[in-house]
Structure formats: structure tokens, C-alpha cells
């Protein structure tokens, strides 16, 4: 049983790491969303190892079934313009930011290692209400009520902003000149000659030569 738990933990951790790397490194937004979905599935597996079945189910239903779908809708609304063009001028700030982040992480780990006491630190046992519906509801609607409401407002603003950006990229048909609407049919290849002035003149000349 220990081997199975270790293998499951390794698989869930690998999904989280690979999904996070794919989300950050993917240039295609669709692939980035799929990397986020992989990372979410791995986090749900880690919740299962903590005996938090309710949190694992909510992780799949809310994040994988709603948040990722919302991201995909936004990507489809924005269209191909969602992919930013390659610009070599932004490479230096990215590398500088990555270096600062790495140095800060190493410094934080060094401070934690120096402040910790020698020996193995005992991890306190998890409470019995961890991951249950009662415990989650109590924490959510008492201590976490403000972040919960703010997250709902943030998602609503994100959806409205995505729709506004997508509508701004479309052409308003009421502003187009007459005869240039989106439903105007293009002439067929066989009708191009009839629409030219020379063809109309030739047709009028032939008509004039015909006997009445």
C-alpha cells in the first residue's frame, strides 16, 4: 500500500509540475489552457491523498469544468489576435524578472533553513474536519466570506471585459457604406466580365447592329 501511495503522489506531483510548465511556456493559448487543466487534475489527486474527497471533487467541477472552459471561451472570442507577436525587445526584461524571482526564492529558502532548528520538525496532525463539507462551509462563510465574494465579482468583471474586447474587434455593420455590408455577396467569376465597362459597351454595339 505504501508503494501505491508513493506512486500516486509521484504521478500527481508530476502532473502539477508539467502542467504548470506547459501553462507558462506554451505560446499557443489553447495549449496553455490544457496545461492548466493538467495541473488542476494533479492538484485534485493531491487532495485525494489528504482524504479531502470533497475538495478534490470541487477542484474538478469548478476549476476544470468551469474556469478552464471560461478561459477557452475567452480565447475563442478573442480569436487569433490573442497570440501576441514575437518581440525580441521584451526578452531582456523577462530574463531579468526570472533572475530576480530565482534569487528571491533561493534567499527565502536560505532564510528558512537558517531559522529552522536542527532535527526533523514534526508536522501536526490534520483536524478531522479537513476536507469535509461542514468544515469547508464553516471556513468559507465565516473567515473567507470576503475573499469568496470578491472572487465572484472578479470573475464577473473578467467575463464582461472579455466580451467587451471581443466586440470591439468586430466591425459595426451600421457604420459601413451602402452596399458594403457583411451579407453582400461577391460576384461570381463568370459575372466579372459582365460587370466591366468594356463588356457593357461591346454588348451595346452588338445590339445596335442587329436588325429590328
C-alpha positions as CSV (number, residue, x, y, z in Angstrom):
1,X,0.0,0.0,0.0
2,X,2.9,2.4,0.7
3,X,4.3,1.8,-2.8
4,X,0.9,2.6,-4.3
5,X,0.6,5.8,-2.3
6,X,4.1,6.9,-3.2
7,X,3.4,6.1,-6.9
8,X,0.2,8.1,-6.8
9,X,1.9,11.0,-5.1
10,X,4.6,11.0,-7.7
11,X,2.1,10.9,-10.6
12,X,0.0,13.8,-9.1
13,X,3.1,15.9,-8.4
14,X,4.4,15.2,-12.0
15,X,1.1,16.3,-13.5
16,X,1.2,19.5,-11.4
17,X,4.7,20.4,-12.4
18,X,4.4,19.5,-16.1
19,X,1.0,21.3,-16.3
20,X,2.5,24.4,-14.7
21,X,5.4,24.4,-17.1
22,X,3.2,23.9,-20.1
23,X,0.9,26.8,-18.9
24,X,3.8,29.2,-18.6
25,X,5.9,28.1,-21.6
26,X,3.2,27.4,-24.2
27,X,2.9,30.1,-26.9
28,X,-0.4,28.8,-28.0
29,X,-3.2,29.9,-25.6
30,X,-5.1,26.7,-26.2
31,X,-2.1,24.6,-25.1
32,X,-1.6,26.8,-22.1
33,X,-5.2,26.2,-21.1
34,X,-4.7,22.4,-21.5
35,X,-1.6,22.7,-19.3
36,X,-3.6,24.4,-16.7
37,X,-6.2,21.6,-16.8
38,X,-3.4,19.1,-16.3
39,X,-2.1,20.9,-13.3
40,X,-5.7,21.1,-11.8
41,X,-6.1,17.4,-12.2
42,X,-2.8,16.8,-10.4
43,X,-3.9,19.1,-7.5
44,X,-7.2,17.1,-7.2
45,X,-5.1,14.0,-6.9
46,X,-3.1,15.6,-4.0
47,X,-6.4,16.4,-2.3
48,X,-7.4,12.8,-2.6
49,X,-4.2,11.8,-0.7
50,X,-5.2,14.1,2.1
51,X,-8.6,12.4,2.4
52,X,-10.3,15.6,1.2
53,X,-12.6,14.0,-1.3
54,X,-15.0,17.0,-1.4
55,X,-12.2,19.4,-2.2
56,X,-11.0,17.1,-5.0
57,X,-14.5,16.9,-6.5
58,X,-14.9,20.7,-6.2
59,X,-11.4,21.1,-7.8
60,X,-12.5,19.1,-10.9
61,X,-16.1,20.6,-11.1
62,X,-15.3,24.3,-10.5
63,X,-11.8,24.7,-11.9
64,X,-11.5,22.0,-14.6
65,X,-15.2,22.2,-15.5
66,X,-15.9,26.0,-15.3
67,X,-12.7,28.1,-15.0
68,X,-10.8,26.3,-17.9
69,X,-14.0,26.4,-20.0
70,X,-14.2,30.1,-19.3
71,X,-10.6,30.6,-20.4
72,X,-11.4,28.7,-23.6
73,X,-14.4,30.8,-24.3
74,X,-12.3,34.0,-23.9
75,X,-9.6,32.6,-26.2
76,X,-12.2,31.8,-28.9
77,X,-13.8,35.2,-28.5
78,X,-10.5,37.0,-29.0
79,X,-9.6,34.8,-31.9
80,X,-6.1,34.6,-33.5
81,X,-5.2,38.0,-32.2
82,X,-5.0,36.6,-28.7
83,X,-1.4,35.3,-29.6
84,X,1.0,38.2,-29.2
85,X,3.6,38.7,-31.9
86,X,7.2,37.8,-31.1
87,X,9.2,40.7,-29.9
88,X,12.9,40.3,-29.1
89,X,12.9,43.6,-27.2
90,X,10.9,42.0,-24.3
91,X,13.4,39.2,-23.8
92,X,15.7,41.1,-21.6
93,X,13.0,42.2,-19.0
94,X,11.7,38.6,-18.9
95,X,15.2,37.2,-18.2
96,X,15.8,39.9,-15.6
97,X,12.5,39.1,-13.9
98,X,13.2,35.4,-13.9
99,X,16.6,36.1,-12.4
100,X,15.2,38.3,-9.6
101,X,12.5,35.7,-8.9
102,X,15.1,32.9,-8.7
103,X,17.4,34.9,-6.4
104,X,14.5,35.7,-4.2
105,X,13.4,32.1,-4.0
106,X,16.9,31.0,-3.1
107,X,17.2,33.7,-0.5
108,X,13.9,32.7,1.1
109,X,14.9,29.1,1.2
110,X,18.2,30.0,2.8
111,X,16.4,32.1,5.5
112,X,14.0,29.3,6.3
113,X,16.9,26.8,6.5
114,X,18.9,29.0,8.8
115,X,15.9,29.8,11.1
116,X,14.8,26.2,11.5
117,X,16.0,24.2,14.4
118,X,18.2,21.1,13.8
119,X,16.3,17.9,13.5
120,X,13.1,16.8,11.9
121,X,10.2,19.1,12.5
122,X,7.0,17.2,13.5
123,X,4.0,18.1,11.3
124,X,0.9,18.5,13.4
125,X,-2.0,16.1,12.7
126,X,-4.7,17.4,10.4
127,X,-8.1,18.1,12.1
128,X,-10.9,15.7,11.4
129,X,-13.0,18.3,9.6
130,X,-10.3,18.8,6.9
131,X,-11.9,18.4,3.5
132,X,-15.4,17.8,4.7
133,X,-18.4,19.7,3.6
134,X,-19.1,21.0,7.2
135,X,-15.5,22.2,7.7
136,X,-15.2,23.8,4.3
137,X,-18.6,25.6,4.6
138,X,-17.7,26.9,8.1
139,X,-14.4,28.3,6.9
140,X,-15.8,29.7,3.6
141,X,-18.8,31.5,5.1
142,X,-17.1,32.8,8.3
143,X,-13.4,33.6,7.8
144,X,-13.3,33.5,4.0
145,X,-16.6,35.2,3.1
146,X,-14.9,38.4,1.8
147,X,-12.4,36.7,-0.5
148,X,-15.2,34.4,-1.7
149,X,-17.5,37.3,-2.7
150,X,-14.5,39.2,-4.2
151,X,-13.6,36.3,-6.4
152,X,-17.1,36.1,-7.7
153,X,-17.1,39.8,-8.6
154,X,-13.6,39.4,-10.2
155,X,-14.8,36.5,-12.4
156,X,-17.9,38.6,-13.5
157,X,-15.7,41.6,-14.4
158,X,-13.4,39.2,-16.4
159,X,-16.3,37.9,-18.4
160,X,-17.6,41.4,-19.1
161,X,-14.2,42.6,-20.1
162,X,-13.6,39.6,-22.4
163,X,-17.0,40.2,-24.2
164,X,-16.2,44.0,-24.5
165,X,-12.8,43.3,-26.0
166,X,-14.2,40.7,-28.4
167,X,-17.0,43.1,-29.5
168,X,-14.5,45.9,-30.0
169,X,-12.6,43.9,-32.6
170,X,-15.7,43.4,-34.8
171,X,-16.9,45.9,-37.5
172,X,-20.2,47.6,-36.8
173,X,-22.5,46.9,-39.8
174,X,-24.3,50.2,-39.3
175,X,-21.1,52.2,-39.9
176,X,-20.4,50.6,-43.3
177,X,-21.3,52.4,-46.5
178,X,-24.3,51.3,-48.5
179,X,-23.8,48.0,-50.4
180,X,-20.7,47.0,-48.3
181,X,-22.5,45.1,-45.5
182,X,-21.2,41.7,-44.3
183,X,-24.1,40.0,-46.2
184,X,-23.1,41.5,-49.6
185,X,-22.4,38.6,-52.0
186,X,-19.2,38.8,-54.1
187,X,-19.7,38.5,-57.8
188,X,-19.2,35.1,-59.4
189,X,-16.1,34.5,-61.7
190,X,-18.4,34.2,-64.7
191,X,-20.1,37.5,-63.9
192,X,-16.9,39.6,-63.7
193,X,-16.8,40.2,-67.5
194,X,-20.4,41.5,-67.5
195,X,-19.6,44.0,-64.8
196,X,-16.7,45.6,-66.7
197,X,-17.4,48.8,-68.8
198,X,-15.8,47.4,-71.9
199,X,-18.0,44.3,-71.9
200,X,-21.1,46.5,-71.5
201,X,-20.0,48.7,-74.4
202,X,-19.4,45.7,-76.6
203,X,-22.8,44.3,-75.8
204,X,-24.5,47.6,-76.7
205,X,-22.6,47.7,-80.0
206,X,-23.8,44.2,-81.0
207,X,-27.3,45.1,-80.0
208,X,-27.2,48.2,-82.3
209,X,-26.1,46.1,-85.3
210,X,-28.9,43.6,-85.0
211,X,-31.8,44.2,-87.5
212,X,-35.1,45.2,-86.0
